[in-house]
Every structure is written in structure tokens, then in C-alpha cells.
């Protein structure tokens, strides 16, 4: 059953719905949303078990896509452009394949319709092992993660959405559910021959990332026959954060392109 997702929106014009990645939140996309809002109504979403949205089972792509389908129908009143990064990109692909009438143009950011080879399961276990009651700040949490997650950029990404309240710090993610469903998160549903999304689609890859690889192209082109590819050279997996100017130019140009 679809749940009612938390979201924020700004701007006017044809709607653009943005779906964040694993451990993220809609607010991580605020600067991108602001840049696109001069021509679009931009809706940034907290997916289930993230941010301010409800915690719910299961956490798999049909469920995530169903939530977003409900939001688009309720908030946008019709089709929208959909931009999804990483886990949000997989949810966006499933939405486009299952409910194509709700997606006008699709942008998939640095993820493929395939099993992802990444250590997200290690990250969630490290996050759950931190005693937040003994931490007074995000810096304390980051330090507590240092041994398990030596990459500074990843640690900072993981702690940026920590909430602070009367009872102290808390993760905004349902870590237990994410760990329980990690295999589903890393995987991607299998679609039979003939199931395609035939509207314009853009895959945006970071030049220093390996989430979209040459061996993924046949399946991408099978599922999304009207696909274009763009590589932002000086960026890794978090393309929108590492090269925001190039990202906005690339995605904004695609969304405004009148060609089919």
C-alpha cells in the first residue's frame, strides 16, 4: 500500500519530481531544485524510511515507485518529469516502466538497471553501531564512523541528515528496515521482453564513478529505447553535489529540449 510521502516544492511550470539516493533526503537537493525552479515546479521528495516520510515495509522498488506514483497523482495532478539518483534512480526507472503515463521525461543519475556492487550494507551496519546518545554533534558521529568508513566524503554524506531534538541525535533513516531489505535495494527487478519506457530518457554518469558500466548499456537501451547518455567528467557518484553547475546545465537542457 502506498504511503503519503513528505515533500517540498518551489517554482512554477511543468513539474519535476526529484528522488534522492540511499541514506539521503529531499533537502540534499535544495540547491539543484532552486536552480531548476526558474522554469519548473520542482518537487523534492523524502522516500519511505528516509527524511520526514513515514517508516514502512517493505523497502523495495515496487513499493518505492508506488509511493511516488501516488504523490505525482495527488500533488502534480498528472505526469511529471522524474529525476532519480542512485536508489532513487532505480525507483524512477521502475515507476517509468510500471506507470509510464505518470512520467513525461526520465533522468537517471549514476545508476544502472542492474545489481549495484557497493558497500551500502557495511555502511548501515556501521551507522547502527554508533551510540548516538554518547555523541553531542555530527562531528562526534563522523569520528565514531571513521574506523568502519575511512572515506571522509562518504562519512560526511551519511551524517549530514542527522536530526537533533530534545532526546538528542537520531538517524533520519529506518536503518533496521534498510538493512533487512538491503538485497532488494542493491538489486533491480527483471522485466520481460517488450516492457519498455518509450519516452525521452537521460542517463547521467559521473566520470569518476563506476555505477554505470559499458556492460550495462544493452539492458539500458532495451528498457529505454529513446535514451541519451551524458558523462560529467569531474564528478563521482554524487554528481549533483560534486558538479552542480554542469549537472543543472545537462539536466535542464534535456528537460527543455523540444525534440522527442
ZATOR-814179 format. One record per residue (C-alpha): residue number from 1; residue in one letter; y, x, z. Coordinates in pm, whole numbers. Last residue first. Example, Ala and Ser with C-alpha at 12.3 -4.5 7.8 and 13.67 -1.06 7.14 Angstrom:
// ZATOR-814179
R   drentor   drenti        v        u        w
R         2        s     -106     1367      714
R         1        a     -450     1230      780
// end
This chain:
// ZATOR-814179
R   drentor   drenti        v        u        w
R       260        x     1370     1113    -2879
R       259        x     1707     1279    -2957
R       258        x     2004     1163    -2752
R       257        x     2010     1475    -2530
R       256        x     2189     1380    -2209
R       255        x     1884     1415    -1982
R       254        x     1784     1740    -2153
R       253        x     2132     1889    -2119
R       252        x     2148     1795    -1752
R       251        x     1811     1958    -1692
R       250        x     1900     2290    -1854
R       249        x     2261     2309    -1736
R       248        x     2168     2197    -1386
R       247        x     1891     2459    -1368
R       246        x     2107     2739    -1507
R       245        x     2371     2671    -1243
R       244        x     2120     2622     -961
R       243        x     1933     2950    -1016
R       242        x     1748     3021     -689
R       241        x     1770     2673     -538
R       240        x     1674     2472     -847
R       239        x     1404     2721     -947
R       238        x     1224     2718     -614
R       237        x      912     2872     -770
R       236        x     1085     3190     -883
R       235        x     1411     3232    -1067
R       234        x     1584     3487    -1287
R       233        x     1418     3380    -1612
R       232        x     1476     3010    -1621
R       231        x     1198     2904    -1859
R       230        x     1220     2581    -2058
R       229        x      939     2385    -2220
R       228        x      954     2067    -2426
R       227        x      700     1787    -2419
R       226        x      662     1489    -2653
R       225        x      279     1499    -2631
R       224        x      272     1472    -2251
R       223        x      -92     1435    -2144
R       222        x     -240     1645    -2422
R       221        x       54     1890    -2432
R       220        x       26     1955    -2060
R       219        x     -352     1992    -2090
R       218        x     -320     2244    -2374
R       217        x      -35     2430    -2195
R       216        x     -212     2501    -1868
R       215        x     -388     2817    -1994
R       214        x      -47     2974    -2058
R       213        x       46     2949    -1688
R       212        x      274     2715    -1495
R       211        x      263     2799    -1122
R       210        x      309     3169    -1190
R       209        x      673     3214    -1092
R       208        x      914     3494    -1180
R       207        x     1046     3319    -1493
R       206        x     1077     2992    -1306
R       205        x      938     2707    -1510
R       204        x     1096     2383    -1633
R       203        x      867     2131    -1804
R       202        x     1064     1870    -1997
R       201        x      930     1532    -2110
R       200        x     1056     1286    -2370
R       199        x      850      964    -2381
R       198        x      483      948    -2481
R       197        x      313      962    -2144
R       196        x      -56      989    -2225
R       195        x     -395      837    -2147
R       194        x     -595      862    -2471
R       193        x     -859     1097    -2339
R       192        x     -925     1036    -1973
R       191        x     -701     1144    -1685
R       190        x     -823     1366    -1401
R       189        x     -610     1359    -1088
R       188        x     -438     1680     -972
R       187        x     -542     1912     -690
R       186        x     -337     2108     -434
R       185        x     -217     1793     -259
R       184        x     -563     1633     -267
R       183        x     -716     1944     -108
R       182        x     -438     1949      151
R       181        x     -509     1593      267
R       180        x     -602     1673      628
R       179        x     -342     1949      648
R       178        x      -72     1717      521
R       177        x     -183     1442      758
R       176        x     -166     1671     1061
R       175        x      164     1822      948
R       174        x      344     1489      929
R       173        x      669     1656      827
R       172        x     1009     1652      994
R       171        x      900     1930     1232
R       170        x     1049     1887     1574
R       169        x     1298     2069     1794
R       168        x     1405     1949     2136
R       167        x     1348     1616     2312
R       166        x     1712     1510     2283
R       165        x     1709     1597     1914
R       164        x     1689     1883     1665
R       163        x     1520     1841     1327
R       162        x     1355     2122     1130
R       161        x     1448     2097      760
R       160        x     1543     2462      707
R       159        x     1234     2593      887
R       158        x      990     2596      594
R       157        x     1242     2729      343
R       156        x     1341     3009      577
R       155        x      980     3110      624
R       154        x      920     3107      248
R       153        x     1222     3328      181
R       152        x     1122     3573      456
R       151        x      770     3630      320
R       150        x      562     3757      616
R       149        x      407     3416      694
R       148        x      149     3448      974
R       147        x      325     3733     1156
R       146        x      676     3596     1098
R       145        x      612     3234     1197
R       144        x      734     3273     1557
R       143        x     1045     3452     1427
R       142        x     1124     3158     1200
R       141        x     1081     2920     1490
R       140        x     1320     3124     1705
R       139        x     1572     3135     1421
R       138        x     1544     2756     1389
R       137        x     1665     2735     1747
R       136        x     1557     2693     2108
R       135        x     1187     2755     2065
R       134        x      938     2717     2353
R       133        x      902     2342     2297
R       132        x      834     2420     1931
R       131        x      507     2593     2017
R       130        x      418     2723     1668
R       129        x       50     2677     1575
R       128        x      122     2366     1364
R       127        x      351     2569     1139
R       126        x       90     2841     1091
R       125        x     -174     2583      999
R       124        x       67     2422      753
R       123        x      145     2756      591
R       122        x     -221     2859      556
R       121        x     -295     2531      378
R       120        x        2     2593      148
R       119        x     -150     2925       38
R       118        x     -122     2865     -337
R       117        x     -353     2816     -634
R       116        x     -249     2477     -764
R       115        x     -514     2257     -923
R       114        x     -391     2127    -1256
R       113        x     -120     1907    -1405
R       112        x      123     2202    -1386
R       111        x      410     2288    -1151
R       110        x      744     2461    -1187
R       109        x      976     2162    -1222
R       108        x      858     1855    -1410
R       107        x     1134     1653    -1578
R       106        x     1043     1309    -1712
R       105        x     1257     1076    -1921
R       104        x     1262      697    -1918
R       103        x     1013      641    -1638
R       102        x      945      292    -1500
R       101        x      762      158    -1809
R       100        x      534      463    -1794
R        99        x      364      336    -1476
R        98        x       34      526    -1450
R        97        x      110      833    -1664
R        96        x      475      857    -1563
R        95        x      397      798    -1195
R        94        x      117     1054    -1205
R        93        x      354     1308    -1360
R        92        x      623     1234    -1100
R        91        x      375     1277     -814
R        90        x      273     1611     -963
R        89        x      638     1712     -987
R        88        x      699     1602     -629
R        87        x      422     1838     -519
R        86        x      602     2113     -716
R        85        x      943     1974     -814
R        84        x      997     1628     -961
R        83        x     1274     1485    -1178
R        82        x     1246     1120    -1284
R        81        x     1479      946    -1531
R        80        x     1490      584    -1434
R        79        x     1345      252    -1548
R        78        x     1449      -80    -1395
R        77        x     1608     -233    -1088
R        76        x     1717      105     -959
R        75        x     1664       44     -588
R        74        x     1372     -200     -575
R        73        x     1187     -116     -897
R        72        x     1252      256     -857
R        71        x     1152      246     -490
R        70        x      826       61     -558
R        69        x      734      310     -830
R        68        x      819      593     -590
R        67        x      580      461     -325
R        66        x      307      410     -585
R        65        x      352      765     -711
R        64        x      299      904     -361
R        63        x      -10      685     -311
R        62        x     -161      776     -649
R        61        x      -77     1140     -575
R        60        x     -249     1174     -240
R        59        x     -131     1153      118
R        58        x     -334      862      254
R        57        x     -209      755      496
R        56        x      143      705      626
R        55        x      434      869      805
R        54        x      754      686      731
R        53        x     1043      849      541
R        52        x     1316     1044      720
R        51        x     1205     1385      599
R        50        x      844     1406      487
R        49        x      520     1216      553
R        48        x      594      987      256
R        47        x      842     1131        6
R        46        x     1208     1167      101
R        45        x     1401     1067     -210
R        44        x     1719     1183     -382
R        43        x     1871      910     -600
R        42        x     2128     1028     -856
R        41        x     2343      771    -1037
R        40        x     2428      969    -1344
R        39        x     2711     1134    -1535
R        38        x     2924     1308    -1269
R        37        x     2628     1275    -1033
R        36        x     2435     1564    -1189
R        35        x     2624     1834     -996
R        34        x     2618     1635     -672
R        33        x     2244     1579     -705
R        32        x     2187     1951     -758
R        31        x     2393     2028     -446
R        30        x     2208     1769     -239
R        29        x     1857     1870     -348
R        28        x     1741     2001       -9
R        27        x     1859     1664      127
R        26        x     1566     1494      -46
R        25        x     1318     1672      175
R        24        x     1082     1968      158
R        23        x      746     2052      321
R        22        x      573     2002      -18
R        21        x      814     1951     -308
R        20        x     1109     1720     -363
R        19        x     1128     1412     -586
R        18        x     1457     1338     -765
R        17        x     1532      995     -917
R        16        x     1794      990    -1193
R        15        x     1963      658    -1257
R        14        x     2171      577    -1568
R        13        x     2534      573    -1462
R        12        x     2710      605    -1130
R        11        x     2728      872     -865
R        10        x     2552      907     -533
R         9        x     2224      815     -377
R         8        x     2031      873      -56
R         7        x     1667      797       10
R         6        x     1417      691      275
R         5        x     1097      548      132
R         4        x      963      197      181
R         3        x      584      219      185
R         2        x      344      132      -96
R         1        x        0        0        0
// end
